[in-house]
Amino acid sequence: MFDFTGDGPVFIVLLVLTILGGVALIAGFAWLLASSGQTRRRSGPEVGAEVFGALSDGDLEDEKVTIPLAERAVFRGTGIKVERETELSYAEIKAALRERRWRQALPALLVIGGMSALLAFGSLTLLVRWDDRFVGVLLVALVFYTLIRIWIGFIRA
């Protein structure tokens, strides 16, 4: 009934669903960052040295970052760095759904649903193509166990 070898219809369908899950994940992530979050802008010679790799991330935790004389000779000028981060909990997503604020909840749901589809259909696609069924079944079991735990956490929040 199903052709599990070669490029049969089961493999093609699973591959298309995997790709659609990845697209939903990327679109939801971009939408989430664009619609919410905080933007931080920094500029100055320290930021320029950081961007060009003259300073490590550990050096940047101090408030007073100075550039040594040897590094000043390598990097001259100022740099600009823009960072955007957002944070959303399961409880906030569920509250937005209860209050019918779809524009706030939809990006997060796209991220969660896209990630779930990418992992689930991706593991099934690999199972179909791999010769070693034991490893494929272990991968599918691990992925589905993880997804069940994620969705249980979402339901309980």
LINGI-V581875 format. One record per residue. RES is the residue in three letters. PHI is phi in whole degrees, 0 to 359 (NA if undefined). PSI is psi as a letter, one per 30 degrees, with the letter a starting at -180 (999 if undefined). Layout:
<<RES/PHI/PSI> <RES/PHI/PSI>>
This chain:
<<MET/NA/e> <PHE/253/k> <ASP/263/j> <PHE/268/g> <THR/239/l> <GLY/69/a> <ASP/258/h> <GLY/289/l> <PRO/295/e> <VAL/296/e> <PHE/297/e> <ILE/297/e> <VAL/296/e> <LEU/296/e> <LEU/295/e> <VAL/296/e> <LEU/295/e> <THR/296/e> <ILE/295/e> <LEU/296/e> <GLY/297/e> <GLY/296/e> <VAL/295/e> <ALA/297/e> <LEU/298/e> <ILE/294/e> <ALA/296/e> <GLY/296/e> <PHE/295/e> <ALA/296/e> <TRP/296/e> <LEU/297/e> <LEU/292/e> <ALA/287/e> <SER/267/f> <SER/214/l> <GLY/109/l> <GLN/242/k> <THR/252/k> <ARG/243/k> <ARG/244/k> <ARG/226/k> <SER/212/l> <GLY/134/l> <PRO/294/e> <GLU/294/e> <VAL/293/e> <GLY/298/e> <ALA/293/e> <GLU/295/e> <VAL/297/e> <PHE/273/g> <GLY/84/g> <ALA/283/f> <LEU/241/k> <SER/273/l> <ASP/296/e> <GLY/293/e> <ASP/291/f> <LEU/277/f> <GLU/289/f> <ASP/287/k> <GLU/288/e> <LYS/258/i> <VAL/264/k> <THR/240/l> <ILE/263/k> <PRO/299/l> <LEU/301/e> <ALA/294/e> <GLU/283/f> <ARG/296/e> <ALA/291/f> <VAL/279/e> <PHE/243/k> <ARG/236/k> <GLY/114/a> <THR/238/l> <GLY/235/l> <ILE/234/k> <LYS/230/k> <VAL/241/k> <GLU/238/k> <ARG/228/k> <GLU/222/k> <THR/223/l> <GLU/217/k> <LEU/213/k> <SER/264/l> <TYR/302/e> <ALA/297/e> <GLU/293/e> <ILE/295/e> <LYS/294/e> <ALA/295/e> <ALA/295/e> <LEU/291/e> <ARG/297/e> <GLU/271/g> <ARG/59/h> <ARG/266/i> <TRP/293/e> <ARG/295/f> <GLN/279/e> <ALA/273/e> <LEU/299/e> <PRO/300/e> <ALA/293/e> <LEU/294/e> <LEU/296/e> <VAL/296/e> <ILE/294/e> <GLY/294/e> <GLY/295/e> <MET/295/e> <SER/297/e> <ALA/294/e> <LEU/300/e> <LEU/291/e> <ALA/294/e> <PHE/289/e> <GLY/295/e> <SER/292/e> <LEU/293/e> <THR/297/e> <LEU/295/e> <LEU/300/e> <VAL/294/e> <ARG/270/f> <TRP/287/k> <ASP/282/e> <ASP/275/j> <ARG/293/e> <PHE/299/e> <VAL/294/e> <GLY/297/e> <VAL/293/e> <LEU/299/e> <LEU/298/e> <VAL/298/e> <ALA/297/e> <LEU/296/e> <VAL/296/e> <PHE/291/e> <TYR/298/e> <THR/296/e> <LEU/296/e> <ILE/297/e> <ARG/297/e> <ILE/296/e> <TRP/290/e> <ILE/295/e> <GLY/298/e> <PHE/293/e> <ILE/292/e> <ARG/284/f> <ALA/295/999>>
